[in-house]
Amino acid sequence: MTWLKRGFLVIISLLCMACGQSTATIVPPPMDTNTSNKPVIIATTTQIEDILSVIGGDRISVVGLVPRNGDPHEFEPTPADVQRVATAQAVFMNGAGFEGWIDELIRNAGGQRPVVDLSVGIPLGTIASGFAESGETDPHIWMNPQHMLIMVDTMVTNLIQLDPAGATTFNANATAYKQELIALDAYAEKELAAIPANRRKLVTAHDAMGYFAARYNFDIVGAVIPSATTEAAETSAQDLATLIDAIKAAGVPVIFAEVSNNPKFIEQVAREAHVRVDTLYVDSLGEKGSDAGTYLDFFRTDVQKIVQALKFVLTCKKLFKPLNR
């Protein structure tokens, strides 16, 4: 009987050890990233996602919808996006008609949550292309850093409503970030000053550079898609011909395509107008860690590309300047 008891105890011990070993090898499910009960906030665009993360710091959890290098105009929310919105405490959006898909997404998510329109308080203009539909609002407000100062204030006001205890953090982060925005604006103004007035002309993939042009004294000659959205109907042959003539008449040396979208007409227009094609970040930030991974880097990179593209022409002309005899 003693041996039987001992054998039974050995078997029980082995079973316990086996159970302990098996649980140690099980991969646990993903942990809830909001275990500290931080407010979960949906950011509709990459620009908002980046800046909101800076202002909110570790007091909020920011979830972006549009992927980096993506086209917000053509974004189509998935069932997973609907679920993200359904479980969020607020949605922060660009507004000004930029997210054409937002109303349906909010409706499908159900429930009640604040939807913060970050274009409120920013002076909105119409698209800048001479061939565009009259009166179309330009939603690309981030293309002027001074607008972002207003946007940051709107973010702070609404973050405090969601998390009153975080007011000190939000205000401190916003104050520091606004200084960076002011420095960014000064940097852009200084760098772009190298381009003479007669070369400060832009042709773009779609009408997205109006606020940039107004702030830094550029003229918009035209856009391959003469609309504030890349979803517009295909440009007519007549519109393309008119644009090509305008490019030649204005002496524009380059068409600026975009990382997030590249209309098939750009290369055709460039060939017929005898100009180059360069690429800007416009509707979306680049991947994290890239030269456009944050809003500040994104804007600096675009400024550098514009200066380099237009100064290249000036350099070539100087090289071929006739010698004085």
C-alpha positions as CSV (number, residue, x, y, z in Angstrom):
1,M,0.0,0.0,0.0
2,T,2.9,2.3,0.8
3,W,4.4,1.8,-2.7
4,L,1.0,2.4,-4.3
5,K,0.6,5.7,-2.5
6,R,4.1,6.7,-3.5
7,G,3.4,5.7,-7.1
8,F,0.3,7.7,-7.1
9,L,2.1,10.8,-5.7
10,V,4.8,10.5,-8.3
11,I,2.2,10.4,-11.1
12,I,0.4,13.4,-9.6
13,S,3.7,15.3,-9.4
14,L,4.6,14.5,-13.0
15,L,1.2,15.6,-14.2
16,C,1.6,18.9,-12.3
17,M,5.0,19.5,-13.8
18,A,3.6,18.7,-17.3
19,C,0.8,21.2,-16.8
20,G,3.3,23.8,-15.6
21,Q,5.5,23.3,-18.6
22,S,2.6,23.4,-21.1
23,T,1.3,26.7,-19.8
24,A,4.7,28.2,-20.0
25,T,4.8,27.6,-23.8
26,I,1.4,29.0,-24.6
27,V,1.6,32.4,-26.4
28,P,-0.8,34.8,-24.7
29,P,-3.2,36.9,-26.7
30,P,-2.3,40.4,-27.5
31,M,-2.5,42.7,-24.5
32,D,-5.0,45.5,-24.4
33,T,-2.9,48.6,-25.2
34,N,-5.3,50.7,-23.2
35,T,-5.0,49.0,-19.8
36,S,-4.4,52.3,-18.1
37,N,-7.8,53.6,-19.2
38,K,-6.4,56.3,-21.4
39,P,-8.8,57.9,-23.8
40,V,-8.6,56.3,-27.2
41,I,-8.8,58.9,-29.9
42,I,-9.2,58.2,-33.6
43,A,-7.1,60.4,-35.9
44,T,-8.4,60.3,-39.5
45,T,-5.1,61.5,-41.2
46,T,-1.4,60.8,-40.6
47,Q,-0.8,64.5,-39.9
48,I,-3.4,64.6,-37.2
49,E,-2.2,61.2,-35.8
50,D,1.4,62.6,-35.5
51,I,0.6,66.0,-33.9
52,L,-2.1,64.6,-31.6
53,S,0.4,62.0,-30.3
54,V,2.8,64.9,-29.5
55,I,0.2,67.0,-27.8
56,G,-1.4,64.2,-25.9
57,G,1.8,62.5,-24.9
58,D,1.3,59.4,-22.7
59,R,-2.1,60.5,-21.5
60,I,-3.9,59.4,-24.6
61,S,-3.9,56.5,-27.1
62,V,-4.0,57.6,-30.7
63,V,-5.3,55.3,-33.4
64,G,-4.8,56.4,-37.0
65,L,-7.1,55.4,-39.9
66,V,-5.4,56.4,-43.2
67,P,-2.1,54.6,-43.6
68,R,1.2,56.4,-44.1
69,N,1.8,57.0,-47.8
70,G,-1.9,56.4,-48.4
71,D,-4.4,58.6,-50.2
72,P,-7.0,59.9,-47.8
73,H,-9.3,60.9,-50.7
74,E,-9.6,57.3,-51.8
75,F,-9.5,55.7,-48.4
76,E,-12.2,53.0,-47.8
77,P,-12.8,52.2,-44.1
78,T,-12.8,48.5,-43.3
79,P,-15.0,46.6,-40.8
80,A,-11.9,46.8,-38.4
81,D,-11.9,50.6,-38.8
82,V,-15.6,50.7,-37.9
83,Q,-14.8,48.6,-34.8
84,R,-12.0,51.0,-33.8
85,V,-14.3,54.0,-34.0
86,A,-17.0,52.1,-32.1
87,T,-14.6,51.6,-29.1
88,A,-13.0,55.1,-29.2
89,Q,-13.8,58.0,-27.0
90,A,-13.5,60.6,-29.8
91,V,-12.7,61.2,-33.4
92,F,-10.4,64.0,-34.5
93,M,-10.7,64.8,-38.2
94,N,-9.3,67.3,-40.6
95,G,-12.7,68.6,-41.8
96,A,-13.3,71.1,-44.6
97,G,-14.7,68.2,-46.6
98,F,-11.4,66.3,-46.7
99,E,-12.8,62.9,-45.3
100,G,-15.6,62.2,-47.7
101,W,-16.1,58.8,-46.1
102,I,-16.3,60.0,-42.5
103,D,-20.1,60.4,-42.1
104,E,-20.8,56.8,-43.2
105,L,-18.0,55.5,-40.9
106,I,-19.4,57.3,-37.9
107,R,-22.9,56.1,-38.7
108,N,-21.8,52.5,-39.0
109,A,-19.9,52.6,-35.8
110,G,-23.0,53.6,-33.9
111,G,-23.0,55.1,-30.4
112,Q,-22.2,58.6,-29.3
113,R,-18.8,60.2,-29.3
114,P,-17.5,63.7,-30.0
115,V,-16.3,64.3,-33.6
116,V,-13.8,67.1,-33.5
117,D,-13.5,69.2,-36.7
118,L,-10.0,70.6,-36.7
119,S,-10.6,73.0,-39.5
120,V,-12.7,75.1,-37.3
121,G,-11.2,78.6,-36.8
122,I,-8.8,78.2,-39.8
123,P,-9.5,80.6,-42.7
124,L,-10.5,78.3,-45.6
125,G,-10.0,79.2,-49.2
126,T,-11.0,77.7,-52.5
127,I,-8.7,75.6,-54.7
128,A,-6.2,77.6,-56.5
129,S,-6.1,76.1,-60.1
130,G,-7.4,78.3,-62.8
131,F,-9.1,75.3,-64.4
132,A,-10.8,74.0,-61.3
133,E,-14.5,73.9,-60.5
134,S,-15.5,77.3,-59.0
135,G,-15.9,77.5,-55.3
136,E,-14.5,74.2,-54.3
137,T,-13.2,74.4,-50.7
138,D,-9.5,73.5,-50.3
139,P,-9.2,71.1,-47.3
140,H,-5.4,70.9,-47.4
141,I,-5.0,73.2,-44.4
142,W,-1.8,71.5,-43.2
143,M,0.2,73.0,-46.1
144,N,0.5,76.2,-44.1
145,P,2.2,75.7,-40.7
146,Q,0.4,78.8,-39.4
147,H,-2.8,77.0,-39.7
148,M,-1.4,74.2,-37.6
149,L,-1.0,76.7,-34.7
150,I,-4.8,77.1,-34.7
151,M,-5.3,73.3,-35.1
152,V,-3.1,72.6,-32.0
153,D,-5.2,75.0,-29.9
154,T,-8.4,73.1,-31.0
155,M,-6.7,69.8,-30.1
156,V,-5.9,71.1,-26.6
157,T,-9.3,72.4,-25.9
158,N,-11.0,69.1,-26.8
159,L,-8.3,66.9,-25.1
160,I,-8.9,68.8,-21.8
161,Q,-12.7,68.0,-22.2
162,L,-11.8,64.3,-22.5
163,D,-9.2,64.3,-19.8
164,P,-9.4,67.4,-17.5
165,A,-6.6,66.1,-15.3
166,G,-4.2,66.2,-18.3
167,A,-4.6,70.0,-18.9
168,T,-1.1,70.8,-17.6
169,T,0.5,68.2,-19.8
170,F,-1.5,69.1,-22.9
171,N,-0.8,72.9,-22.5
172,A,2.9,72.3,-21.9
173,N,3.2,70.0,-24.9
174,A,1.3,72.4,-27.1
175,T,3.4,75.4,-26.1
176,A,6.6,73.5,-27.0
177,Y,5.2,72.2,-30.3
178,K,3.9,75.6,-31.4
179,Q,7.4,77.0,-31.0
180,E,8.5,74.2,-33.4
181,L,5.8,75.2,-35.9
182,I,6.9,78.8,-35.7
183,A,10.5,77.8,-36.4
184,L,9.3,75.6,-39.2
185,D,7.4,78.4,-40.9
186,A,10.5,80.7,-40.5
187,Y,12.7,78.0,-42.0
188,A,10.4,77.6,-45.0
189,E,10.3,81.3,-45.6
190,K,14.1,81.6,-45.5
191,E,14.7,78.6,-47.7
192,L,12.1,79.5,-50.3
193,A,13.4,83.1,-50.5
194,A,16.2,81.7,-52.7
195,I,13.7,81.3,-55.6
196,P,13.2,84.5,-57.5
197,A,9.7,85.8,-58.0
198,N,9.5,84.8,-61.7
199,R,10.2,81.2,-60.8
200,R,7.8,80.8,-57.9
201,K,5.3,78.9,-60.0
202,L,3.8,75.5,-59.2
203,V,2.1,72.7,-61.2
204,T,0.9,69.8,-59.1
205,A,-0.8,66.4,-59.3
206,H,-4.0,67.8,-57.9
207,D,-5.0,71.1,-56.3
208,A,-3.4,70.7,-52.9
209,M,-0.9,73.5,-52.7
210,G,-3.1,76.6,-52.5
211,Y,-2.4,77.4,-48.8
212,F,1.3,76.8,-49.4
213,A,1.3,79.1,-52.4
214,A,-0.6,81.9,-50.6
215,R,1.7,81.7,-47.5
216,Y,5.0,81.7,-49.4
217,N,4.1,83.8,-52.5
218,F,3.9,81.2,-55.2
219,D,1.5,81.2,-58.2
220,I,-0.4,78.0,-59.0
221,V,-0.3,77.6,-62.8
222,G,-2.4,74.4,-62.7
223,A,-2.9,70.9,-61.7
224,V,-3.1,67.6,-63.6
225,I,-6.3,66.8,-61.7
226,P,-8.0,70.3,-61.4
227,S,-9.7,69.4,-58.1
228,A,-9.1,69.4,-54.4
229,T,-9.7,65.6,-54.4
230,T,-7.9,62.9,-56.3
231,E,-11.2,61.2,-56.8
232,A,-12.4,63.7,-59.4
233,A,-13.4,62.6,-62.8
234,E,-10.5,62.1,-65.3
235,T,-9.1,65.3,-66.7
236,S,-10.4,66.0,-70.3
237,A,-8.0,66.1,-73.2
238,Q,-8.9,69.8,-73.6
239,D,-8.0,70.5,-70.0
240,L,-4.7,68.7,-70.4
241,A,-3.9,70.7,-73.6
242,T,-4.8,73.9,-71.8
243,L,-2.5,73.0,-68.9
244,I,0.4,72.1,-71.2
245,D,0.0,75.5,-72.9
246,A,-0.1,77.3,-69.5
247,I,3.1,75.4,-68.4
248,K,5.0,76.5,-71.5
249,A,3.8,80.1,-71.3
250,A,4.7,80.4,-67.6
251,G,8.1,78.7,-68.1
252,V,7.5,76.2,-65.3
253,P,10.3,73.7,-65.2
254,V,8.8,70.9,-63.2
255,I,5.5,69.1,-62.3
256,F,5.2,68.0,-58.8
257,A,3.7,64.5,-58.4
258,E,2.8,63.1,-55.0
259,V,4.0,60.0,-53.1
260,S,0.4,59.0,-52.2
261,N,-1.0,59.3,-55.7
262,N,0.4,59.6,-59.2
263,P,-2.1,60.4,-62.0
264,K,-1.2,58.6,-65.2
265,F,-1.4,61.9,-67.0
266,I,1.6,63.4,-65.3
267,E,4.2,61.8,-67.4
268,Q,2.3,62.5,-70.5
269,V,1.9,66.2,-69.6
270,A,5.5,66.5,-68.6
271,R,6.7,65.0,-72.0
272,E,4.5,67.3,-74.0
273,A,5.4,70.3,-72.0
274,H,9.2,69.4,-71.9
275,V,9.5,69.5,-68.2
276,R,10.6,67.2,-65.4
277,V,8.6,65.4,-62.8
278,D,9.5,65.5,-59.1
279,T,7.7,64.1,-56.1
280,L,6.3,65.8,-53.0
281,Y,4.6,64.5,-49.9
282,V,1.2,66.1,-49.7
283,D,-1.8,64.2,-48.5
284,S,0.0,61.8,-46.2
285,L,3.2,61.5,-44.1
286,G,5.9,59.0,-45.0
287,E,6.8,55.9,-43.0
288,K,8.0,56.5,-39.5
289,G,11.8,57.2,-39.5
290,S,11.7,58.5,-43.1
291,D,12.4,62.0,-44.2
292,A,8.7,62.7,-43.9
293,G,7.9,60.6,-40.8
294,T,6.6,63.5,-38.8
295,Y,4.7,66.6,-39.8
296,L,7.7,68.7,-39.2
297,D,10.0,66.5,-41.3
298,F,7.3,66.2,-44.0
299,F,7.0,69.9,-44.4
300,R,10.8,70.5,-44.3
301,T,11.3,67.8,-46.9
302,D,8.8,69.4,-49.3
303,V,10.4,72.8,-48.9
304,Q,13.8,71.3,-49.7
305,K,12.5,69.5,-52.8
306,I,10.8,72.6,-54.1
307,V,13.9,74.7,-53.7
308,Q,16.1,72.1,-55.3
309,A,13.8,71.6,-58.2
310,L,13.5,75.3,-59.0
311,K,17.1,76.2,-58.3
312,F,18.3,73.5,-60.7
313,V,16.9,75.4,-63.6
314,L,18.5,78.6,-62.4
315,T,21.9,76.8,-62.2
316,C,21.6,75.4,-65.7
317,K,20.8,78.8,-67.1
318,K,23.8,80.3,-65.4
319,L,26.0,77.6,-66.9
320,F,24.9,78.5,-70.4
321,K,25.1,82.3,-69.9
322,P,27.0,83.8,-72.9
323,L,30.6,85.0,-72.2
324,N,31.2,88.7,-72.3
325,R,33.7,89.6,-75.0
